[in-house]
């Protein structure tokens, strides 16, 4: 991660960047990603960690079963709404199919 943060990038894709890491490493990654963003690098964060998404995002797009189901402003996004969208795609629980191996 440090090597990527040290490069001059136009786009940085972070896919589950903190999965399985200790708190200190998570803070380092978040801090460095924000520095890159502030320096003008576009950041695409892909994460199933809702708190991480809410903390790090200017804009939040939610995908469910391969389909974009919502986009929200990261500064005003509601944690419960985003969580429900992530889990159900915005459908009523009875209509939301659980993911399969093919998903």
SULNOR-V25674 format. One line per field, one symbol per residue. phi: phi as a letter, one per 40 degrees, with the letter a starting at -180 (. if undefined). psi: psi as a letter, one per 20 degrees, with the letter a starting at -180 (. if undefined). burial: + if it has 16 or more other ideal C-beta (glycine too) atoms within 10 Angstrom, else -. A space follows every 10 residues. Layout:
# SULNOR-V25674
phi->???
psi->???
burial->???
This chain:
# SULNOR-V25674
phi->.cccccccbc bbbbbfcbdg ccdccccccc ccccccdcch ccbbbbaccd cccccbbcbb bbbbfgbcba bbcccbccdc cccccccbgg ccdccccccb dcc
psi->ghghhiqoqh popoolijpj qrgghggggg ghghggghjj pppopoqiog ggghhiphqp ppqpljpoiq pqphhjqpgg ggggghhijj qqhhiopqqr hh.
burial->----+----- -+-+--++-- -----+-+++ -++--+---- +-+-+-+--+ -+++-++--+ -+-+-----+ -+----+--- -+-+++-++- ---------- ---
